[in-house]
């Protein structure tokens, strides 16, 4: 443990940095710059990434410490499952069916469905939260005693680490703020087992999601996505010549940004990419596009199965820290993604957040709803993702093309290259509804909300 930080006259804010996505939203934005100038920060990170964070972010006003482990991992997992499957959304119902058809037991399916149906009842949700709050929790006691924070910020909200922290803070009378890390969290990943005193959300749609989970409306503030703030700074954009030169690409030819989903999300994704590259090589697609393949950093992507060709390049984002599934983004990584989206003539993806980010730059988007050469039932197909609550909202905008076969993919590519202005109104709606404001100030709004809470 590190020395007590609260001996200074500054207020102390304790923040959970649960993974690389949270790190990108907090430590690579204005939030971190503003807070470290005004308060003392205690950042709680995964124990295996302690050295990395201390080397990168520790300073006189910033302490890095390890998140504590739960007293019982088994009990923690049981609570996590109960809260997840009690989230009464279409997204969770689809996940339950997928789990069963992928080899799960009939008993497991019916238990999950019982929880899912009970989850529609407000009384049941309240009982679950009260029961969890009454369970003893000592894992954070030593840290809270040591640092005596004036505020805790649960910056993830999907992890039980955050739930335990919020519960411990409430017991000690420490004010708390929570913020989901992503746009799908309140319909796909969290039941909000413990309410923070205030909740920051990124969009008006997410505010409605939180209200459906019983969180009081008057304690919710809509702030936008701090990780999107960089997109407002167009001075960070490279010229097309400079960007394309990184990959030995011809700047005069179209660029397709292909967001590979990885083995867990789309097991047949590499087959689709291989078909696309074959079609380009045979001259089937006008303009001889070049393809920049950006795999999901968290999952395995079998790029070695795809033959080398001069018109495609692999561009793995971020860097692995602690384990192969733990990834971190630098500021340069964030700026590189910005340029990749800006210079792309088309984004092809499978149910990715990049679909929202490409819309910020008004780029045509094609989303894959088929499984390469396999023929799978909808419950097992990637097509199931487009019935998830957050993705149904996006598709309702008509801002991107959904393709169910390779022929449809080719047609959509040709059309997007021919008329990039198609679906422009839908893309603008995607940004309004799912990215809030791209004004470069979301991080400032978050920092101000935290500072206001500690009365600075």
C-alpha positions, 0 to 999 in steps of 0.5 A: 500500500502507498502512503495516506494521500489525504494529508494535503489540503486538497480534496480526494477522489477515488476512481475505479479504472477497471479496464482499457476502455475506462482508461481511454475515457478517463485518463486519455481525456480532459477529465484526468488533466482537470482533476489532477490539477484540482484534487488528489486522485486515487486510481484503483486498477487491476493488480496485474496492471499496477506497474503499468499504471504507476509508470504512466500516471503516478505523480504528486497528486495521483496515487495508483493502487490495486482493486481489492479482491472479493472475499468470496469469488463464488458468491460474487459470481452468483450475484453477478449472474443474478443481476445480469439475468434479471435485466429484463431487456430483449438483449438479455433474452437473446443472450440466454437463448444463445447460451443454451443453444451453444451447449448450456443446460436446460436447467440453466436456461430456465433459471435464467429465464425465471430471473429475466421474467422477475426482472420486469417487476420493480418490487423484485428489483428493489428486493435484489438491491436491498438483499445485496446491500445487506450482505457483508462487504469488507473488501474496500474497508482498508482502502477507504480508511487509508485514503479517506476519499471525499468522493468515489467515482465508479467509472465502469458500472458493469463490474461487481468491483464497482458495485462493492465500492459503491456499497462500501461508500454508502455504508461509510457515508461517502458521496458517490458518482457512477457512469456506465462506460459504454452505450450498451451497458444499461440494456446489456450488461448492468442491472445497477445493483447499487445506486450511486448518489448521482449518475452520469450518462452519455446520451438521452437514450441512456438516461431513459434506460437508467430510469427504466432501472428505477434510477431517479431522473433528477439525479441523472446528468447527460454529459456525452462521451469523453472518449469522443472529444478528440473527434472535435479537434480536426487539427489532429487529422493527417493529410490523406497522403501522409496517412495512406503512406503508413500502409504503402497505400495509394491515396487516390484509391478508395479505402475500406476500414474493415473492423474485424470482430474476432473469434468470440463475436463473429467466428466466421469473420475471416471468411468474409474478409477473404471473400472481399479481398478475392473480389477486389483482386478479381476487379469485381469492385470498381476503383480497386479499394484498399482494405485496412483491417482493424481487429477487435483488440480483446479477441483472437483474430486469425489474420494468418489465415488470409493470404498477403496482398499489397492492397490490404494491411493489418492494423492491430489497435492498442497494446496488451498489458497484463494479459492478452485480453487486457489492452490499453490505448495511448493518445497516439492510438486514439488519434490514429483511430480518428484518422482511420475513420476520417480517411475511410471511404467505407466502414465494414463492421459487425455490431461495433461501436465504431458504427457510431464513431464513423457516423461522426465523420459522415462515413458510409457504413455496412454492418455484417449480419451473416456468418461467412460460408456457414448457415446458422439459425438466427439464434446462433448467427451474428444476425442476432446482435441486430435485435439487441436493444441498443442496435435496434435503435441504430438500425431504426435511423436507416443510417447504415446498410445491413447485409445478409450475404456476400452478394449484398455486401458487394452491392452495398460497397459499390453503392457507397462508393458511387454515392457516399451521401446516401443515408447521410440523414440517418448517420446524422441521427445516429450521432444525435441519439447515440453520441450526444454532442461532439463539441470536445467538452464531454470530459470537461462536463464530467470533471466539473460534475465531480469537482462540484460534488466535492465543493471546490 
